[in-house]
Structure formats: structure tokens, C-alpha cells
Amino acid sequence: MSTAAEAGLRRIFAVVDLLIDAVDEESLVPALLPLLLGAVPGDSIVWTPRPDPAHRPLTLPADLLPRSAWEAFARDAPADPLVAHTTLGTGAPLCRSTLQTDREYHALAAYTDVYRPIGAERQLAMAFPGGYANGVPRSICLAVNRSGSDFTDHDVAAAALLRTRLAHVLGRLAPPAPAPTLGLVTRRESAVLALLAHGLTNQQIAHRLAISPRTVDKHLEHAYAKLRVGGRVEAANAWLTRSDAAQLTS
């Protein structure tokens, strides 16, 4: 193995070691960006969680993009095929040069407004699952920029190797919210929920359980409060989630 290849592996292992020890996203990402920029060498890097209002995009250097550039990017991004790849495509690591000629790239409004001012003549971008934010699945877009030579196949392979590990760690650090617990729901309330989840109306549930519709209403009212849900659909989903989990562990 060549000296350059060994150095590349060491840079990848440095990223992996950091990911193994990560305890929270807030402290991980600032330490991660310079290591990623070593494993996939470039002049700058942009880390963008989507959608996640609680976590703003981060860049290295930190002052890479002023507010006006972010506003321009939001305006120009829909016409950018590399952005489309990370938002609508597979998100696998891809070089800008695979999608466009230099002439096509330079014709983009985003090139004039955003990329050229930061020296992003060459770009490699990828996206991967980033866990959950407020119960909603999110993704992370990662873009590495260069002013000089284009990215190599080795750079793309290194990015692909790290992509799976990044997705795994973000899933661990930002897991989905726990399903509502049915531990406090009574046996009769659970029976009502089970029939509700199968699409029965209150009248049909009352007939099936030989109770009055008013009693069904009271059982559901109590179950809603215990599950912290606001209506029939949420309550039914909570019961189905618990039922699926019970089958998996039985």
C-alpha cells in the first residue's frame, strides 16, 4: 500500500473513531467537519440538516456563507441538479462533474450567487438519513467544495464508506420519539382501542362489547388522556404500535 493510501485510511479511521465515541449531535458535528474535510479533501464543507429548524446548517470555515448567500441558495437551488440529487435522488456521493459540464455549471444562478464567491469550482455532495427531529424523519446533506482539481474515484469511495457510518450514528443520536405507552390503559379500554383500530364506529364497538355508546365514549376519553393523544386516529395508531411491538417481542 502506498504512503498516500495509508494516509487516506488513517483519515477515514479518525472519522470512524470520533463517530464511535459520539454522545450528542451538538458536540459531534463541529469536531466532525474538519475530520471529514481530511477524509474527503477539500477547501470547505457544508453540513445541512433537512428539515430541522432546531439545527442550523454548519460550515467549515465557519463564516463561509453569509446570510445573503443562504437566501440566494434557497432561491436558486430548485434549478441545481446536484441539489436535486441530494433531495430527490438516492443521495449517494456524486461529483458535480458527473452531472454537468463546466459550462452548464457556470450558467447556473446558484454558481454566480453562491458557489463562485466561495471558490466552489468542484463539488462532491451526498445525503443520508439523519435520525428524527420532532418526530419527523430528516436527512443530512453534506457538500465538499474545491477550487482546484476535481474529486477522484477514491474520494467518492471514501465518502460512500463514511456515509453509511454517519447515517448509523445520526440514527442513534436522534432516534424517533418513543411510542405512547399503554401501560396505564385498562383491559376494557384496550379492548375498545383494539376495535377502534380495526375501523369500528362507537356504535359498533358498543354492540360488540355489549356496553352503551356512552360508555365507549368514556373509555375513549380516559384512554386519550392516558396516551396523550388528541383523537381517534392517534389513539388507534398508538394501539397498533403497541400491538406490533408485542408481537415482535413475544
C-alpha positions in Angstrom: 0.0 0.0 0.0 1.3 3.5 -0.9 2.0 6.2 1.6 -0.8 8.3 0.2 -3.3 5.4 0.6 -2.2 4.7 4.2 -2.6 8.4 5.0 -6.1 8.3 3.5 -7.1 5.3 5.6 -5.8 7.0 8.7 -8.0 10.0 8.0 -11.1 7.7 7.5 -10.3 5.8 10.7 -10.1 9.2 12.6 -13.7 9.9 11.5 -14.9 6.4 12.5 -13.2 6.7 15.9 -15.0 10.0 16.5 -18.3 8.5 15.5 -17.9 5.6 17.8 -17.5 7.9 20.8 -20.2 10.4 19.9 -22.7 11.1 22.6 -24.7 14.0 21.1 -25.0 15.8 17.8 -24.2 19.3 19.2 -20.7 18.4 20.2 -20.1 15.8 17.4 -20.6 17.9 14.3 -18.2 20.8 15.0 -15.5 18.2 15.7 -16.6 16.1 12.7 -16.4 18.6 9.9 -12.6 19.1 9.9 -12.1 15.3 10.0 -14.5 14.8 7.1 -12.6 17.5 5.2 -9.4 15.5 5.8 -11.0 12.2 4.7 -12.6 13.8 1.6 -10.1 16.6 1.0 -11.5 20.0 0.0 -11.4 23.7 0.7 -14.7 23.9 2.5 -17.6 21.8 3.7 -21.3 22.4 4.3 -23.5 20.3 6.7 -27.2 20.9 6.3 -29.9 19.1 8.3 -33.3 18.9 6.5 -35.9 19.6 7.8 -34.8 20.6 11.3 -35.4 24.2 12.5 -33.5 23.4 15.7 -30.2 22.7 13.9 -28.9 25.3 11.5 -26.5 24.5 8.7 -22.9 24.4 9.7 -19.9 25.2 7.5 -16.1 25.0 7.7 -14.8 27.6 7.6 -17.5 28.8 9.9 -18.0 32.1 8.1 -18.1 30.5 4.6 -21.7 31.6 3.7 -23.2 34.9 4.7 -26.9 35.3 5.2 -27.3 36.7 1.7 -25.7 33.6 0.2 -28.2 31.3 2.1 -31.1 33.4 0.8 -29.7 33.2 -2.7 -29.2 29.4 -2.4 -32.9 29.0 -1.3 -33.9 30.9 -4.3 -31.6 29.2 -6.8 -31.5 25.6 -5.5 -34.5 24.3 -7.4 -32.6 24.6 -10.7 -29.5 22.9 -9.4 -29.2 19.2 -10.4 -26.8 18.3 -7.6 -29.3 19.7 -5.1 -32.0 17.6 -6.8 -29.8 14.5 -6.4 -29.4 15.1 -2.6 -33.1 15.9 -2.1 -35.0 13.8 -4.6 -32.4 11.2 -5.7 -30.6 8.4 -3.9 -28.2 10.8 -2.1 -25.2 8.6 -2.9 -21.9 10.5 -3.2 -21.7 12.3 -6.5 -19.4 14.7 -8.2 -20.8 17.8 -9.8 -18.8 16.9 -12.9 -20.8 13.7 -13.3 -23.9 15.7 -13.8 -22.8 18.8 -15.7 -20.1 20.3 -17.9 -18.3 23.3 -16.5 -20.2 25.4 -19.0 -23.6 24.1 -17.7 -22.4 24.6 -14.1 -21.3 28.2 -14.7 -24.6 29.0 -16.3 -26.5 28.3 -13.0 -27.7 31.2 -11.0 -26.5 29.4 -7.9 -23.0 29.4 -9.3 -23.0 33.1 -9.7 -24.7 33.9 -6.4 -23.3 31.2 -4.1 -20.7 28.8 -5.4 -18.3 31.1 -7.3 -17.8 33.5 -4.4 -16.7 30.7 -2.1 -14.4 29.1 -4.8 -16.5 26.0 -5.2 -15.4 25.1 -8.7 -15.6 21.4 -7.9 -18.2 19.8 -5.6 -18.9 16.4 -4.2 -22.2 16.0 -2.4 -24.2 13.3 -0.7 -27.2 12.9 1.6 -28.1 10.3 4.2 -30.7 9.7 6.9 -30.2 11.9 9.9 -32.5 10.4 12.5 -35.5 12.3 13.6 -36.4 15.9 14.5 -39.7 16.5 16.4 -40.8 13.0 15.3 -40.2 13.7 11.6 -37.5 11.8 9.6 -34.8 14.1 8.4 -31.8 13.9 6.2 -28.3 15.4 6.2 -26.8 17.0 3.1 -23.1 17.1 3.0 -21.2 19.1 0.4 -17.4 19.3 0.0 -16.0 22.1 -2.2 -12.8 22.6 -4.1 -11.3 25.4 -6.1 -8.7 23.2 -7.9 -8.7 19.7 -9.2 -11.8 17.5 -9.4 -12.6 14.8 -6.9 -11.3 11.3 -7.7 -12.9 7.9 -7.6 -11.0 7.3 -4.4 -12.7 10.4 -2.9 -16.1 9.2 -3.9 -15.4 5.7 -2.4 -14.2 7.3 0.9 -17.4 9.4 1.0 -19.6 6.3 0.4 -17.8 4.4 3.2 -18.4 7.2 5.6 -22.0 7.8 4.5 -23.3 4.6 6.0 -21.5 5.2 9.3 -22.7 8.7 9.5 -26.3 7.6 8.9 -26.0 5.0 11.6 -24.6 7.4 14.2 -27.2 10.1 13.5 -29.9 7.5 13.9 -28.5 6.6 17.3 -28.2 10.2 18.4 -31.6 11.4 17.1 -33.9 8.4 17.5 -37.7 8.6 16.8 -39.8 9.6 19.8 -40.9 6.6 21.9 -44.3 5.2 21.1 -47.0 6.1 23.6 -47.2 3.6 26.4 -50.4 1.7 27.0 -49.3 0.5 30.4 -51.9 2.5 32.3 -54.8 1.6 29.9 -57.3 -0.8 31.5 -58.3 -4.1 29.9 -61.7 -2.7 28.8 -60.1 0.5 27.4 -57.6 -1.7 25.5 -60.5 -3.7 24.0 -62.2 -0.5 22.9 -58.9 0.7 21.3 -58.4 -2.6 19.5 -61.9 -2.3 17.9 -61.3 1.3 17.1 -58.0 0.5 15.4 -59.9 -2.0 13.2 -62.2 0.8 12.0 -65.4 0.1 14.0 -67.6 3.1 15.0 -68.5 3.8 18.6 -72.0 2.2 17.9 -70.4 -0.9 16.5 -67.9 -1.1 19.4 -70.7 -0.8 21.9 -72.6 -3.6 20.2 -69.6 -5.8 20.1 -68.7 -5.3 23.8 -72.3 -5.3 25.0 -72.0 -1.8 26.5 -73.6 1.5 25.8 -72.2 4.1 23.3 -71.9 6.5 26.2 -69.6 4.0 28.0 -67.5 3.7 24.8 -67.1 7.5 24.8 -66.0 7.5 28.4 -63.4 4.7 27.8 -62.0 6.6 24.8 -61.9 9.8 26.8 -59.9 8.1 29.5 -57.6 6.4 27.0 -56.9 9.6 25.1 -55.7 11.3 28.3 -53.5 8.3 29.3 -52.0 8.1 25.8 -51.7 11.9 25.5 -53.3 11.8 22.1 -56.0 14.1 20.7 -58.3 11.8 18.8 -59.3 8.5 17.3 -56.6 8.2 14.6 -53.7 8.9 17.1 -55.2 6.5 19.6 -55.6 3.8 17.0 -52.0 4.3 15.9 -50.8 4.0 19.5 -52.6 0.8 20.0 -51.4 -0.7 16.7 -47.8 0.3 17.5 -48.0 -1.4 20.9 -49.6 -4.5 19.3 -46.8 -4.7 16.7 -44.1 -4.4 19.3 -45.7 -7.1 21.5 -45.7 -9.5 18.5 -42.1 -8.8 17.8 -41.0 -9.5 21.4 -43.3 -12.4 22.1 
